[in-house]
């Protein structure tokens, strides 16, 4: 199950996104605004679902990750996203497992076009694009996402 992801060397977001991701400091309000920008569409319905998702996150047990963990993740993302001269993605044809690819209609972190590439190139892929959503589609529509995942896992089509 691939939610809001891309193939290696996929289509990258606008470089402005990386600048915003690497920004240090800021207020709690800046953090909330960034969360909403990265994960949700800029509509009232999506923002409302985003705030509900954020509240669920705040209600969970806090786990602090170190700057080392954050830096390692950013380096891994940069390596994965590094553009290569060959963009045919034919290597994806070798993956014979069934794959469920999901994304929001407007993912600014991992552009939605990447989900279409995965669905086109993976031989046994199913694609679901959620409306009025972005990278946080699975949090915006948790019940529907779970239903879609369960349906995929219960399927005998593979």
Secondary structure, 3 states (H helix, E strand, C coil): CEECCCCCCCCCCCHHHHHHHCCCCCCHHHHHHHHHHHHCCCCHHHHHHHHHHHHHHHHCCCCCCCHHHHHHHHHHHHHHHCCCCCCCCHHHHHCCCCEEEEEECCCCCCCCHHHHHHHHHCCCEEEEEECCCCCCHHHHCHHHHHHHHHHHHHCCCC
